[in-house]
Amino acid sequence: MLKVGILGGGQLGRMLLQAAANYPVETFVMENDDECPAAHLCHHFTKGDIKNFDDVYNFGKNLNAITIEIESVNEDALEKLESEGVKIYPKPSALRIIKNKILQKEFYKNSEIPTSAFIITQNLADLQKQENFIPAVHKIAMGGYDGRGVQLIKTKDDLSKGFDAPSVLEKLVNIDKEISVIVAVNEKGIHAVYPPVDMVFDQYLNLLDYQVSPADIAEKTLWKVEAIALKVVKHLKSPGIFAVEMFIDKQGEVFVNETAPRVHNSGHHTIEANFSSQFDMLLRVMLNYPLGNTKHIMPAAIVNLLGAEGFSGAANYDGLNDVLKLDNVFVHIYGKKQTKPGRKMGHVTILGKTKQDLIYTAHQVKQILKVVSVKS
């Protein structure tokens, strides 16, 4: 039986372990919180720091394969493990490119992958000189996650809000749609592409609010989107699963925004809506099984369950009973004991025949189900 490790024990690890229960695999998780969402679902849990070389190396040295749940892992340890025969998904070389926003943008440019124009800034003084480049978005090179490390620069006065650290200043795109395409690729270079999804963001939190799949785009745009996503993954030269996030502008041009080298929030609907979920697919890649079927069973929407504003403490799911009365609605609660404003606490997948039905039910769920704290 193969031994597979996951660095990080949050909701992505939890859902990967739920899929792993269907396969002959022994699972290992490392996280610094022994009450994290994935801790009780794996065969073996190790408390440790995924950013620490020794912790990562010692965790992985007796495993067959390792994957990540978040980009901020110690890739030096992963490179050593890879040199000793442990399979790493994604390869540390791909992870190094993706985890640094500067290297990621330069990778797109050098690979002739369409992306928005950009300038590299080393500090705030550099940024102050770029008045002629705005409106733009300033993204810190290292450590940004889930909307943190991103600052909109619309006017000269906004320049002071940027980051006094190596960053990328990206020209603002006149966005018509934000979409995501998930691509799986195995050791032989065989790939499987999931239908693109429309992503709708919470503008305040800069987090995915809800999404609809498949995306409502013209066939010619669909071909372009799929070709670009495949080019990104091909040039990364790594097996694994990748979420390629893109902008489509008002003229129908496609630009790659960012790539995630792992299972992704924009693919959670695949658990119920597609024949092979993104989590099942990653396991197939890691265990060297045939790739699964990415086709939809039914169109779907996702609503993220975020901690409600003004509530911090022990989590309580207000309206859960009423949401479970709705047809074709599937609730996933991540098992985080404490809520705080904007924290990802779960998601709800909705299946339906039409986009209108999906959006209507998504708004119903958003109105009914709130993550609040238990009143003392």
PASEBA-945076 format. One record per residue (C-alpha): x, y, z negated; residue number from 0; chain. Coordinates in steps of 0.001 Angstrom, whole numbers. Each point is the difference from the previous one (the first is absolute). Layout:
% PASEBA-945076
X_Y_Z_NUM_A
...
% end
This chain:
% PASEBA-945076
0_0_0_0_A
1420_3387_1023_1_A
695_2590_-2690_2_A
-1225_3462_1002_3_A
628_3178_-1995_4_A
-1798_3353_-20_5_A
1791_3144_-1178_6_A
-2734_2061_-1645_7_A
-3087_-1149_-1835_8_A
-2746_2428_979_9_A
-3192_-581_1981_10_A
1825_-962_3217_11_A
1837_-2762_-1838_12_A
-3247_-1057_-1633_13_A
-1805_-416_3332_14_A
3009_-1753_1537_15_A
-56_-2491_-2873_16_A
-3739_-561_476_17_A
763_-1030_3601_18_A
3032_-2046_-1095_19_A
-2275_-2208_-2103_20_A
-1066_-1636_3302_21_A
3530_-1151_890_22_A
2614_-2405_-1402_23_A
2228_2742_-1398_24_A
1507_827_-3395_25_A
-345_3726_-743_26_A
2262_2353_-1965_27_A
-634_3668_-884_28_A
2286_2644_-1514_29_A
-1376_3204_-1500_30_A
853_2113_-3040_31_A
-3547_-298_-1396_32_A
-1036_-3455_-1177_33_A
-3668_1060_134_34_A
162_1090_3654_35_A
-2781_-1147_2385_36_A
2052_-2907_1434_37_A
1563_-1313_-3229_38_A
-2524_-2698_-893_39_A
-534_-1318_3556_40_A
3564_-1135_783_41_A
1675_-3221_-1092_42_A
2983_1869_-1499_43_A
184_3609_-1227_44_A
3248_1865_-671_45_A
74_3327_-1788_46_A
2570_2158_1754_47_A
764_3147_1965_48_A
-405_-377_3776_49_A
2427_2945_471_50_A
2774_-1691_-1997_51_A
2616_-2000_1946_52_A
564_-2684_-2631_53_A
-3706_-481_-718_54_A
-858_-413_3690_55_A
2973_-2250_745_56_A
-563_-2274_-2996_57_A
-3720_-198_790_58_A
583_-988_3610_59_A
3096_-2219_6_60_A
-1900_-3276_-425_61_A
-2921_859_2301_62_A
-601_-924_3639_63_A
-1653_3284_1013_64_A
-800_3439_-1414_65_A
-2400_2740_1023_66_A
-666_3464_-1389_67_A
-3043_1809_-1265_68_A
1537_3459_68_69_A
2952_1474_1887_70_A
1938_1247_-3042_71_A
1899_-3253_-633_72_A
3747_-567_-222_73_A
930_-829_3591_74_A
3687_-571_-911_75_A
-1061_-3025_-2053_76_A
-2276_-1131_2830_77_A
2909_199_2459_78_A
2136_-2176_-2273_79_A
-2847_-2501_-352_80_A
-492_10_3779_81_A
3721_-711_515_82_A
-404_-3005_-2322_83_A
-2882_-1455_2027_84_A
-3106_1400_-1671_85_A
-2572_1129_2583_86_A
-1071_3616_-596_87_A
-3252_1436_1445_88_A
589_2628_1272_89_A
3744_-217_614_90_A
2000_2457_-2153_91_A
1186_1715_3207_92_A
-3625_872_888_93_A
-732_1013_-3576_94_A
2939_2435_-43_95_A
-1394_1776_3064_96_A
-3550_207_-1273_97_A
554_983_-3642_98_A
1903_3155_1000_99_A
-2286_2443_1834_100_A
2982_1610_1768_101_A
1298_-3324_1324_102_A
-3534_-1029_924_103_A
-612_3107_2146_104_A
3426_-318_1640_105_A
-792_-3661_722_106_A
-3170_1020_1890_107_A
1901_2641_1959_108_A
2914_-2308_882_109_A
-2392_-2829_958_110_A
-2034_2374_2220_111_A
-3100_-553_-2100_112_A
-2371_2995_126_113_A
-8_1922_-3282_114_A
-540_3638_-971_115_A
2888_2467_394_116_A
2097_292_-3154_117_A
2874_1797_-1706_118_A
2144_-1449_-2790_119_A
435_2242_-3043_120_A
2541_-706_-2745_121_A
-1401_2434_-2586_122_A
-2455_2835_-597_123_A
2415_2560_1501_124_A
-64_-1986_3271_125_A
-3786_-62_-59_126_A
-245_3775_-504_127_A
1689_492_3405_128_A
-2718_-1945_1869_129_A
-2762_2615_109_130_A
-206_-318_3806_131_A
-704_-3764_-255_132_A
-3120_228_-2156_133_A
-2799_-1121_-328_134_A
1687_-3226_-1043_135_A
91_-2739_-2634_136_A
2982_-358_-2344_137_A
734_-3596_-1060_138_A
2667_-903_-2543_139_A
2409_-2577_1447_140_A
61_-2372_-2954_141_A
-2549_-972_-2643_142_A
-3238_1405_1408_143_A
-2980_-2341_-366_144_A
-3809_126_214_145_A
-136_3693_873_146_A
2775_1061_-2361_147_A
3007_1583_1643_148_A
-2078_1628_2761_149_A
-602_3767_191_150_A
-2010_1864_2633_151_A
1799_3170_1175_152_A
-2525_2171_1838_153_A
1305_3515_-668_154_A
3256_1757_-910_155_A
-1153_122_-3631_156_A
-267_-3817_-59_157_A
3724_-419_744_158_A
818_351_-3704_159_A
-2209_-3058_-748_160_A
2292_-2365_1924_161_A
2602_-2407_-1381_162_A
3481_1000_-1130_163_A
1370_-3344_1193_164_A
684_-1735_3349_165_A
-3320_19_1850_166_A
-1669_-7_3412_167_A
-2005_2976_1258_168_A
-2504_-1349_2524_169_A
-1924_2153_2446_170_A
-3721_-96_-786_171_A
-2003_-2047_2519_172_A
-3488_1150_1033_173_A
-1500_-3283_-1218_174_A
-3164_-1481_1442_175_A
395_-3398_-1691_176_A
2317_-1746_-2433_177_A
282_-3693_702_178_A
1973_-2982_-1219_179_A
1032_-3135_1867_180_A
1305_-3036_-1875_181_A
2443_-2237_1847_182_A
1383_-3343_-1180_183_A
3131_-1522_1522_184_A
1636_-3318_-803_185_A
3610_-1235_146_186_A
-409_-929_3681_187_A
-1180_3512_934_188_A
-3589_-1144_591_189_A
-2374_2761_-1047_190_A
-3656_439_-954_191_A
-1748_3393_99_192_A
-3043_948_-2061_193_A
-2663_2325_1471_194_A
774_3659_-850_195_A
-1910_1661_-2842_196_A
-1269_3569_-396_197_A
1330_1498_-3233_198_A
-1765_2812_-1864_199_A
2119_1642_-2689_200_A
-856_1740_-3249_201_A
1469_3424_821_202_A
466_851_-3683_203_A
1860_-3188_-1010_204_A
1497_-772_3453_205_A
-1099_-3631_-498_206_A
-2064_-2231_2256_207_A
-3622_693_-943_208_A
-1772_-2413_2315_209_A
576_-1596_3378_210_A
-1917_-1663_2793_211_A
1176_-2903_2151_212_A
230_-352_2924_213_A
955_3596_821_214_A
-2306_1893_2321_215_A
2483_784_2786_216_A
-26_-196_3801_217_A
1393_-3158_1603_218_A
2951_1851_1586_219_A
884_1484_-3393_220_A
-278_-3458_-1576_221_A
2547_-1384_2473_222_A
2341_2899_-741_223_A
-373_-428_-3768_224_A
684_-3748_119_225_A
3015_447_2307_226_A
1533_2625_-2308_227_A
-597_-2097_-3131_228_A
1669_-2998_1650_229_A
2951_2145_1092_230_A
517_1217_-3589_231_A
15_-3559_-1353_232_A
2182_-1335_2822_233_A
2653_2672_-618_234_A
37_-673_-3759_235_A
1243_-3527_866_236_A
-1530_-1646_-3051_237_A
-2635_-2638_-680_238_A
-2766_965_-2402_239_A
-3134_2102_55_240_A
-23_3703_835_241_A
-2678_2703_-160_242_A
663_2663_2643_243_A
-1880_3198_-837_244_A
-665_2335_2923_245_A
-1622_3298_915_246_A
-2093_468_3124_247_A
-182_3674_963_248_A
-2808_1901_1714_249_A
1561_-757_3419_250_A
117_-3757_-668_251_A
3778_-123_-537_252_A
1239_-2481_-2605_253_A
2717_736_-2588_254_A
1432_-2389_-2577_255_A
-279_1516_-3473_256_A
1510_-2657_-2263_257_A
539_-3747_-211_258_A
-460_-2179_-3089_259_A
2069_-3227_5_260_A
-2544_-1999_-1994_261_A
-3663_-774_-477_262_A
-1899_3279_-121_263_A
-3096_1720_-1336_264_A
-1274_440_3562_265_A
-190_-3796_379_266_A
-1938_-953_-3129_267_A
-3224_-514_1980_268_A
1633_-2949_1793_269_A
-676_-2217_-3044_270_A
-3698_-200_910_271_A
-153_1543_3478_272_A
2680_-1877_1978_273_A
665_-3687_550_274_A
3499_283_-1498_275_A
556_2721_-2600_276_A
3195_2051_-90_277_A
935_-1867_-3194_278_A
-592_-3415_1568_279_A
1992_1154_3031_280_A
3053_1047_-2025_281_A
37_-3379_-1717_282_A
-177_-1717_3392_283_A
3054_2021_1067_284_A
1931_-731_-3201_285_A
-868_-3707_-52_286_A
686_-403_3737_287_A
-3573_-1007_862_288_A
-1793_960_3248_289_A
-1299_3584_-14_290_A
-3693_428_-761_291_A
-2885_1452_2001_292_A
-195_3797_-385_293_A
-3451_390_1598_294_A
-2911_1516_-1893_295_A
-2760_-2202_-1369_296_A
-2014_3205_-471_297_A
785_3728_56_298_A
920_1304_-3441_299_A
598_3017_-2192_300_A
2032_449_-3166_301_A
-629_2399_-2857_302_A
2895_494_-2412_303_A
-996_33_-3668_304_A
2009_2802_-1548_305_A
22_1072_-3629_306_A
-2618_2750_-398_307_A
1100_3567_-705_308_A
-34_841_-3696_309_A
302_-3586_-1271_310_A
3086_-1645_-1483_311_A
52_-3105_-2155_312_A
-1461_-3517_-37_313_A
-1696_-571_3374_314_A
-3757_-397_363_315_A
-1750_-618_3338_316_A
-3155_2078_-81_317_A
-2563_-1123_2607_318_A
1609_-3364_744_319_A
-3268_-1868_-493_320_A
-1802_2241_2510_321_A
2747_-314_2631_322_A
-93_-3791_-264_323_A
-3715_116_946_324_A
928_1402_3436_325_A
155_-2427_2935_326_A
3381_-982_1471_327_A
1978_1909_-2627_328_A
3077_-1564_-1638_329_A
1618_1505_-3089_330_A
3702_-414_-770_331_A
1059_1266_-3427_332_A
3761_-14_-522_333_A
64_-771_-3709_334_A
1718_3211_-1103_335_A
-1058_566_-3605_336_A
573_3763_-46_337_A
-1546_2532_2364_338_A
1111_3540_764_339_A
-1127_2521_2653_340_A
861_-1198_3521_341_A
1454_-3362_-1061_342_A
-797_-2898_2373_343_A
-2187_-2279_-2114_344_A
-1589_-2150_2698_345_A
-1708_53_3363_346_A
-3345_-967_1485_347_A
-290_-1649_3410_348_A
-3220_438_1961_349_A
-980_-2124_3006_350_A
-2527_1253_2551_351_A
-978_-91_3649_352_A
293_3718_809_353_A
2309_2848_-952_354_A
-3005_2007_-1207_355_A
-1042_-2781_-2392_356_A
3542_-308_-1340_357_A
422_3737_-621_358_A
-3440_240_-1612_359_A
761_-2845_-2410_360_A
3507_1347_-664_361_A
-1509_3302_-1150_362_A
-2530_-1904_-2121_363_A
2816_-1873_-1728_364_A
1920_3241_-597_365_A
-3056_1554_-1639_366_A
-904_-3003_-2160_367_A
3277_-1524_-1219_368_A
2268_2100_-2242_369_A
3102_-1031_-1912_370_A
-250_1771_-3358_371_A
1409_-667_-3441_372_A
-1726_-1761_-2867_373_A
-1491_2473_-2457_374_A
1312_-489_-3497_375_A
% end
